[in-house]
Amino acid sequence: DYFYIRGAGNGQTIVMIDGVRVQDPSSTTNALSIANLRTDNIERIEVVRGAKSVLYGSSAMGGVVNIITKRGEGKPKLSAGFEGGSYSTFKENAALSGGTNRIDYSLQATRTDTGGLSRADSPDPQEIDYYDNTTIAGNLNGRITDRTEAGITAYYVHSNMDYDESPDPDTGQGRDAYPALYSDMLLLTAHLDQEVTDWWNTSVKVGNTDADRDYFTEAPEIKEFLYSYTGNTKTASWQNDFFLGDTDTLTAGFDYLHETGSYEQGTSAVLNDIQARTKSLFIHNLWMPLENVNISVGLRYDDHQNFGSHTTYRAGAAYLFETLGTKIRGSYGTGFRAPSVLQLYYPVYGNHDLQPEESEGFDIGIDQNLFNDMLTLSVTYFNNDIEDMIGTDNVGGVTRFYNVASVKTTGAETTLSWRPHRQVTLNLHYTYQDSEDESIQQQRTHIPYHTGGGSINYSPTDKFNWNVSAQYMGERYAAKLGDRYPIVSEQLVLGTAASYDVTKWLELTARISNLTDLSYQSMYGYTAPGIGFYGGFNLTF
């Protein structure tokens, strides 16, 4: 449900949609679950690894993930699609998009329903867990003048799901039960980009995210409200880029973050609109003293209303050996994560004296292009140390949130992209992470030593496309269960998908998930679906 990058865990990586931070201040770590985000309306996903707090602020310790939604272009286009298959799964979608040199627009709606599987890894499942998701996303952008662009984005997700209890502490088996979660997320953003002069660009972005999670018991013929969490995040950013000649770009700006969290149990408000505000100033300089050299330095000052100020910094450099197609690069930076509203004020467990989590890290890498860019290889070594991590502990007979842990991570990332033929593309990736949680003297939970994967894409004609993919996740520790940390076994999951354009307005699709029908757990005590067969079509007018 969350991103884990370079030893940074839940809440230590920022997620953005179209450049605007999305989070849930009512969650323990401020992180917003990505499980409900559909891919139908996503154009691409940009991942920036390493400490990036200088430009993005709190929580950018492992990196930043920016989800870019689709924009319209060309003549007005109306599309609709359907897919159905295993586990009573059905998906419908419809979209409208288009654009000119002055305006573009995109609107898409997707509905997904699935059932037929008990999530608890239990030898005697008692009931089937359902899941449904409705996603509506749209954007409208206009070029007011040749130097001015403005736009708005809306992204709404509603989901309902039945889930099972955590595994039995004694047996480790999943437990069938009847809890249900109804969740909503609404993101609204607006931006204004202005080329003031040939040497000065300015940009203003504002965003508002509402996140709501309601928990129920849905036993047969009984539906009872248990508790709810409600979070609101307001963001504002003003960024200025100054082009100082042909070799120097200076970026400076101001960020504002306002977080509100609430928790209701039964008919009582346990936390009622607890707030936190952060005001930030940042400056960053990218200098190219030589044609193939770039050097960057940055500094950020954050003022948090609860724990005061915090300063982060970053420096990096890269050199391109143009004739060899080789780039060497390196960076060093610091990051931090402010305590969440719940960690500060949650009844019984909250602690007003919490300090921010802090990190420092560096990376060194090489990028190599070969055979006229037909093959690209990238290797990166990284080191990331996190101090004052927040967790629960019992001190003096009182269990609450404390700054209790440190994590030291070293590792390497490798990627390879090869196009041996214009019809064939091969992509491979592998990551090794040694991420020791010093408070428990073992690898950090949920983070395996080894992860990797790959895909082969074959397009013999413009009409037909076939893809085979593999994802590997090594053995890792699960969250503490009783007095032990259970181990989740490694898994290698294969899949394949194909599409064929019957006409210019009709596309047929088919895919098989978990191709080998592997029995595995993605989380301890919860079974993953077996082999699944799916087929559908897309219509475009």
Secondary structure, 3 states (H helix, E strand, C coil): CCCCECCECCCCEEEEECCEECCCCCCCCCCCCCCCCCCCCEEEEEEEECCCHHHHCCCCCCEEEEEEECCCCCCCEEEEEEEEECCCEEEEEEEEEEECCCEEEEEEEEEEEEEEECCECCCCCCCCEEEEEEEEEEEEEEEEECCEEEEEEEEEEEEEEECCECCCCCCCCCECCCEEEEEEEEEEEEEEEEEEECCEEEEEEEEEEEEEEEEEECCCCCCEEEEEEEEEEEEEEEEEEEECCCCEEEEEEEEEEEEEEEEEECCEEEEEEEEEEEEEEEEEEEECCCCCEEEEEEEEEEEECCCEEEEEEEEEEEEEECCCCEEEEEEEEEEEECCCHHHHHCCCCCCCCCCCEEEEEEEEEEEEEECCCCEEEEEEEEEEEEEEEEEEEEECCEEEEEEEEEEEEEEEEEEEEEEEECCEEEEEEEEEEEEEECCCCEECCCCCCEEEEEEEEECCCCCEEEEEEEEEECCEECCCECCECCEECCEEEEEEEEEEECCCCEEEEEEEECCCCCCCEEECCEECCCCEEEEEEEEEC
